Amino acid sequence: MVKGMQEVISVMEKAKADLDAQGGLKQVIFVACGGSFASSYPARYLLGQESHLKVLGYNSSEFVNATPRTVGPGTLVIATSTKATAETVEALRVAKDLGAGTIGVSGGAESLPARTAKYYITYYHADEWYEDPGLVHCNSQGTALKIAFWLLREYDGYASWEQAMEAFEKLPEIYGKAYESVKVEAAQFAMTYKDDTVWNVLSSGAAWEVSYSDAFCFFQEMQTVHCVPIHSGEYFHGAFETCDKDLAILLFKSVGRTRPLDERAERFLDRFAGHHWVIDAEELGLGQLDSQVAEYFNALLLHPISKQFIAAMGDVRMHPMTYRRYMWKFNY
């Protein structure tokens, strides 16, 4: 069985029994902040494409302060936080008080999210996937995606379940090879962009998670540089007016149905940009997965690869990815 899947199945079956006793599952809400919120996007995208269930995503603080009126019995709230993001813990309390089912997806059984939710699922939360490529889908993002595929199988009779499980099995080898193959490119990227302080990052489909997390976590939080995440399909509705030969732009090309959006952006950049870099999931090997499910795995591959590139840039800039000016320094 896929690593981490047994825990997901065990917990989800218990949650389903509770929901069945309340009249069944009507909606799923993923709640988190920052990178944890971004990590649920591929799962939300998958369910939005394939499921009849109502699926929403909320920043934890917004969920607490502007709780949807539909939250109650029949709602499953899945809240992600590695340790104890205060507003995420509070979101779980709010959901429980309203009678919703709650699952804390966290980095350990002793974390506050795990102890606050009725059920919990743990994930591997270190980022050194290259040390053991088998863990590449055992992070918060991969765990959320496993939950989503399980929901599809149980509530929608998902026909591509086996292909999805095979994709999880194949992904570590694909990632391991990709990690090795881009080492030289990552060094070139680092030297090329070490002095840039303003970025655009583009992607589409399930890979939108990569632009979101790169912009807010890797570039702004970890490298203290300005970065705008832009959906490839939205690029031509305003943002492309900022394009010039000096603007640093990073484009992620997906495998799957939204690839034409990324290709259109690439054609424009080739004509009018000049300081852009493209990372292609197809070239990295994602096309080896079954075409029925491959697109849903874009972010699971591109996310760690993108960090490999940006961390290399951080090394050249002598700005470690662990540096923070404000985060965790005081109460805010």
N, C-alpha and C positions, 0 to 999 in steps of 0.2 A: 504493500500500500504506500501511496505517496507520503513522504515525511510530513508529519504534522496533521495529516488528514484524519487520523483516528480520533484525535482530541476534538477536532471540529465536529465530526459526526456525532460523537458521544454527547457533547454539550448541546448541539443543535437539536438532537432528538428529544432531550429533556425540555428544552425551550418550546419545541413544537407541541409536546404533550400539554404543557401549561396553556399555550395559546388555543389548542383544540378545545380545552375545557372552558375557554372564554367565548367560544363561537368561531374560532379560526383566525388565521393571520390575515390582516387587511392591508397593513403598510409596514415598511421597514425604513427606519431613519438611522443613518450613520451620523454620529456626532463626535467632534474632535476639534483640535486647534492646530494650526501650522502644518508641519510635516505630517503629523498624524492624521489631520483632516485630508491632506493631499493623498495620503496612502489609501484612502477608501475610494478614490475616484475611479480606478479601473473596475472595482466591484460595482459601483453605482452605474458606470457606463454599461457594463455587461448586463445588469438587470434591466436597465432602461431599454436596451436593445432586444432582449430575449424574453422578459417576464411580463405577465399581466399584473403583477403586484405593483402597488404604488410605492415608489422608492424616492427618498429625499436625503439631502445632506445638509447639515447645519453646523456652523461654528458653535462651539459649546456655549459661549457666553450669550450668543443670540438665542439659542434654544432656551436658556434659562430665563432670559428677559423678555422674549417674545415667543413663548411656547405655542406651537400650533394647536388650535382648538381640537383637532382630531386625535391628539395623543391620549391614549387610554387603553382599556382592554382591546386586544386585537392589534395593538402596535408593538413592534419589536424595536427597541432602541439598542444599537450597537455602538458603544463608546470606546474610543481608542486613546490610550495614553501610556507611554512607556513606564512612567513612575506615578506621578500624582498631580497632573495639571489641575489646579483648583477648580476651574470652571467646568472641566469635564467631569470631575467627581460630583459637583453640584448638579450637573445635567442628569446624571444617573439618579440622584436623589429625587429630582423633580419628576422624572419619568416613572420611578417606582411609586411615588405618592399618587400619581394619576392612574395607577393600575396597569401600566405598560410592562411588557416583558423586557428584561434588561440583561445585556451581556457586556462584560468588561473585557476588552481586548488589550492586554498589557504585557509588560516585560517580565512579570513575575507574580506568583500566587499571593505574595504578601503586599503587593501594591494596593493603594487605596481604591483604584478602579476595580480591581479584582475583588476586593473585600466589600465594596459598596454595591456592585451589581449582584443580581441573584445568581448568575453563572459567570464564569470567566474562561477565557482562552488565552494561553500564553504564547508569546512569539520570541524569536531570537532578535535582539535589538542592537547588536553591534554591527558596524558597517563594513567590516573587513571580510566581505563575502569571498574575496579571492583566496583567502586562507583555507576555505572549505566551500567550493562552489555548490556543494549539495545544500547549503543553507540559503541560496539565493532567493528561494521562494518561501523561506521560513520567517521573513520579517513581517511587519505589520501589513504591508501591501499584499504580500502573498497570502497571508492569513485571511485578510478580508476577501480576496478573490476566491479562496477555497470556500468560504462561507457562502459567497454568491453562487458559485456553481452548485453547492449543495441545495440551496434554496430553489434553484432552477430545476434540479432533479426532483425534488419533493413536491413542488407546487405547480410546475409547468410540464412535467414529463420530458425534460430536456433530452433531446435525441443525441447530443454530442458529448455526453458525460464521459464516455470512455476516451474519446479523443482529447478531452480536456485533461484527464488524468495522465494520459500518455505525454501530453505537452509538459506537465509538471515534471515528469520523469526525465524528459529530454533536456529541459532547460538548463540544468547544471552543467552539462557537457557543452552546450552552446555558449553559455556565459564564460566558462573556463577558457575555451578557445578564443573567444572574443577579447577577453581580458589580456591574454598574451599577444594577440595580433595587433592591438592598438597601442602598445607601449611606446613605439617610436612616434606615432601620430600624437599621442598625448604630450610627449616632450616637445614636439614641434608646435603644438597648440599653446603650450605653456610659454614658450619663447615669443610666439607671435603676439599674444594678447596680454602679456604681463603688465603693460602700462595702461590698459583700457579701464576706465572707471564708469562707463555707461554701456549697457547692453540691451539688446532685444533677444528674446528666446522664443522660437516658434515651434509649434507641433499641433497635432490634431488627433481626433479619435481618443482611444484609451491612453495614448501617449501625451495627452494634454497634462496629465499628472506630472510629467517630466518637466515641462515648462514651468508649471506652478511651483513645484518644489525646488527646481533649480533657481528660479528668480528669488523666492522668499527665503529659502534655507541656504543653498550653496553660495549664491552670489551676494545677497544682501546680508544675511545673518553671519555667514562664515568668512566672506571676503570683503565685507563693508564697501561694496560697490553698487551703484544704482543698476537695477535691472527691471525690464518690463516684460512680463509674460504675454504672448500674443498668440491667439488661435490662428492657425494658418488660413482658415477660411475667412477670418475677420481682418486679416492683414490689409486687404485691399479696400477696407472701409474706414480708412483714416490713418492707421499707423504707418503705412508705406510712404506717406509724405515726409517722414523723418529720415528715410533711407538716403544715405550718401556713401561715398567711397571710404569714409573714415569711421563710420559707425560699426562697432563690433556687434555681429549678429550670429547667433547659433541656431541652426535649423535641424530639427529631428524629423527624419523621414520614416513614416510608419510602414509596416506590412499590413495589408488589408484594404478595406473599402474606402478609407479616407486618404489613401496615399496620393490620389490625384490632387488633393488640396495642397499637400506638401510639395509636390512636383511643380505646381503652378507657382508657388512662392519661390522655389529654387530657380525657375526660369527668370523670374523678375530680378532676383538677386544677382544672377549671373550677368544680367544686362546693366543694372544700375548700382549695385553695391560694389564689392571689391575687398571688403574686410570681413567676410563671412566664412563660416565653417559649417559643414554638413556632416551629420552622423546618421548613417543609414542602417536601420534595423535589418533590412534585407541583406546587406553586405556583411552584417555581423552574424548572420546565420538563422535569423528568426523564421525565414521562409521554409525551413526544414519542418516546422510544425504543420499539422493538418490545417488546411485553409479554412475549415469551419470554425476554428478557435484561435488561430494564430494572432489575429489582431488584438485579442484581449490580453495578450502577453507582452505587448510592446513595451509598456512601462516597466515590467519586471526585468527586462533586459536593459533598456536604455537608461533607467535610473542609476544603477551602479556604474555603468559605463560612463555616464555623464560626470559622476563624482570622480571617477578616475582622471578625467580630463581636467576638471576644475581644481582638484587637489594637486595635480602636477603644476598647474599655474600658481597655486598658493605656495608651493615649495619654491618656485623661481622668484616669486614676489617676497619670499621670506615672511609670509603672512599665514600662519598655520590655520587649518580649518577649525581648530579648537578655540581660536581667539574670540572673545566677546568684549564689547564695551559696556553693555548694560545687562544683558541676560544673566540671570542668577546672581547678580551682584547685590541687589537690594530688592525691597518690596516695590512693586509698581502695578 
